[in-house]
Amino acid sequence: MRNKLLFILFLIVISYNAQTKRFIYDVEYKKDSTSNVKTKENYHLDINGKAVDYYTRDYFIADSLIVNNIPFPETLKLKPSSIVTHIIGFNNFEEYDLLENTIINLKSKDLQSWTLTNETKVVKTLNLQKAQTYWGGRHWTAWFTEEIPFQVGPYKFHGLPGLIVELFDDNGNYKFELVNSQNLKNNAENQYLKVAKQRSVPVNWEKYKNTKLKYYQSPIDFIKNAKGSSQKSEFFLNDGTIVNPNNSREINKTLRQAIKKFNNPINLDSAIQYD
């Protein structure tokens, strides 16, 4: 009987490890900290065993289209973004920053020092507890639940006794809210993420900063050189924009303005100073 019970538990563990637990967050944020305009996007937090991937839902959609050989719709605009990965229980993170077709991989150690409070509330049948921290140049408030025993949350937030369900900073720049969860039968394998990781170039902080500054100095030249298309008269950006000699100067100007204006990262300490 004891051996039978151990065998059943073994099967449960194997089954659990073969699954992906997916948490979907609504992320509302200000690209420009000086503006009241907010952008809203969905992000996935996929947990495969102890491996965690955090990425914009656009990459999930892109992967689905690739797998099913479906052309990208005109409404799907793949913006420069990042993928964050780590292993549960460790403070080591890898951030894959996608600058069009150039992908840089920055490793970092990130740890929040949380202060738990006695304040609680119930949201959608989940019992939540409040915690606070100062991290990345911002004061953060988190609501977590021990009913979902993953000590993780969106982006690089982790270390609480349960999953982070709500998270926001005091100045209203960022708000994360868990809106859905899914149990996938098999490990989620996103080809878009896989290729991005494989093609990434490891950099230290100084190299990361210099690469971002070089991208800002002339986005079009940076992209053309990376594509190996310096001799071509026309090429595409990831969002479908066609760049040619007639519009390259204007697009370059627009990209530079956006980079400088939309410079309000989650970790404010990592904001790059553009001239």
N, C-alpha and C positions, 0 to 999 in steps of 0.2 A: 504493500500500500504506500509506504514511504517512497519507494523508488518510482512508483507511478505518479505520485504528487510532484516529485522533483522533475520528472520528465515533462509533465504538463507545464510547470513553471518555466522550464527550459524553452518549450515551444512558444510560450507567451513572450519571453524575452526576445527570441529570434524574430517573432512576428512584429514586435514593437520596434526592434532595431531596423527592420526592413521597410518601415513606414516613414513617411515625411509628415511632420506636423506643420501646417502652414497657418500663420496668423497674418491677417490683412489689416493694415492701418490706414486710416484717413490722415493725411499729413497736410496741415494748413500752415503756411508760412509766408513771410515777407521776403521777397528776393532783394528788395531795396529797403533797408532799415529806416530810411527817411520818409518812406511813403506808407500810406494806410492800405494800399492795395495788397491783397493776399492771393496767393496761388494755392490751389488744392489739388493734391495728387494721391493716388493709392500706392502703398509700398507693401511688398511681401517680406515676411520674416519666415524663412524655411528652416526647420530644424530636422536634420538627418542624423539620428544618434546624438552625438555631441557637436557635430559640425553645423554652423549657423551661417546662412546667407541672407543678407538684407539688400534689397534692390527695388527699383521702381517697377511698377506693374507693366509699364511699356515693354520692358525686356521679356516679361512673360508672354505678352501678346506677340512680340517679334519672334520669339522661339516657336510659338504655336504655328505661326504662319510659315516659318522655315520648314518645320517638321512635316507640315501638310502641303508643302509646295504651293502655297497661296500667295499671290502678289501682295505687296504692302499697299493698303489703301492710302489715298492721298491725305486722309485725315490723321494718319499716324505719323507724328513727328518725333523722331528719336533725338532728344536733346542731349547735349553733353551732360553726363551725370556720373555717379560713382556707385560701386558695388562694395559692400563692407562684409568681411567674413571674419569669423573667429571660432575658437573651440570653447565650449562651455566649461567654466571652472578656471580659465586662464585669462590674463589681462592683455594678451597679445592680439592685436588686430591687424588686418590687411585691408587697405582701401585701394580699390582699383579706380582710378580717375580716367574717364573716357573723354579725350579731347578729339572729337571726330574719330579718325582711325588710329590715333596714337593713344596707347593705354599705359599709364604709369602706375606702378605698384608701390605704395608707401606703407611700410610696416611701422606700427606704433604700439606703445603700452598705454592703456587707458583704464583708469580706475576711478570710480566715484566714491566719495566718503559720505554715505547716507546717514541722515538723522531720522529715525522712525518716530512717528507721533502716535498718540492714542486715538486719533480721529479716524472714524470709519464711515463707510456708506455702502449702500447696495445699488448696483447698476446691472440691469438685465440679469437678475438672480445671482450675480457674483458679489461676494463680500470683499470689499476693497479696503485697504489701509493706506493712509497717507504717509509719504516720506519726502524729505527735502534734501537738496545738496547744492553746493556751488561748484560748477565745473565748466571748463571751456569759456570762462569769462561771463557766465550767466548764472542766475539763481533759478533752480529748477524745482518744480513740485511734481511728484509722481504718485499715482494711485495704483497699487499692485494687489494681486490676489494670490494667496497661498493655495487656492483651489486648483490653480494651474501651476504645477511645481517646476516651472522652468525659470531659472534665475537670470533671465535675459529680458530685453526690450528692444525698441527700435534703435537704429543706428548703433552707437557704441555704448549704450546705456545697459548696465547689468549690475549684478551683485545684491539685489534685493531677494527676500525669501520666496518670491513667486514672480509670475509674469507681470510686466508693466502693462497696464490696461489704458491708463491715461498719463500724459506727460506734457507739461508746458512750462515755458519760462515766464518770469515775472513781468517782462515788458511786452508780452504778446507777439513775439517774433516767430515762435514755433509752438505748434500744438499737435500732438500725436494722439489718436484715439483708435483703439481696437474696435473694428466693425464686423469682423467675421473670422472664423477659424475653420479649418478643413483637415480631415484625416485622409491622407492619400495612401492607397494600398501599397504602392511601391515608392522607392526613393525617387524624388523629383529630380530629373536630370535636364537641366536647361542648357541646350547647346550654345545659346548666345552667351551665357555666363561662362561656360566651359572654354569657348574660344577666346573670350576676352581675357580670361586668366592666363591661358597658354601664350597669348601674344603680348602680354604685359611685360614692361621693362622695370625691374626693381630699381628703386632710387632711394637715397636718403633725403632728409628734409631739405638740405641745401640744393640738391639736384632737383627735387620736386618744385621748390620755389622758383628756381632759375628756368625750369621748363615752362611753368605757368607764365612767367614774365615774358619769355620768348614768344609764347603763343599770343600773348596780349599785344606785343610790339607789332606783329603783322600776322593775324590769323590766317589770311589767305596764303601767304608765302609758307607759313608753317605747315598748313594742310597739304599744299601742293608738293612740298619737299617730302613730307611723310608718305604721300601717295605715290611718289616717284613720277609725278605728272607735270614737272616743271616746264616740259616742252609742249604739253597739250594746251590747246586753246580753250577747252571747255571741260568741266568736271562737275560732279555732284557733291553737295554736302549731305550729311546723314539725314537731314530733315527733308531732303528732296529738292532743295534749292539748286538751280543750275547757275554755275559761275562761269562767266566768259569775259573776254577782254572789255566788253561794253559795260559790264556792271561790277567788275571785281573791285574797283576802288570804292564804290558806294557800299558794297557788302562788307568790305574790310572795315570801313568806318563804322557801320552799324554793329558789327561784331565787337569791335573795340569798345564802343559805347556801352553795350550790354554787359561785357565783362567787368568794366569799371563800376557800372551802376548796380548790377546785381551781385554784390560782393558782401553777402550777409550769411556766412556759413554757420552751421549748427554750433561747431566749436569756434567761437569768436576769436580765440587765441591763435587760430591758424589762418586768419584772414590775411591775404597778401596785399601789400600796399602798392597800388598801381599809380603811376605818375599821372 
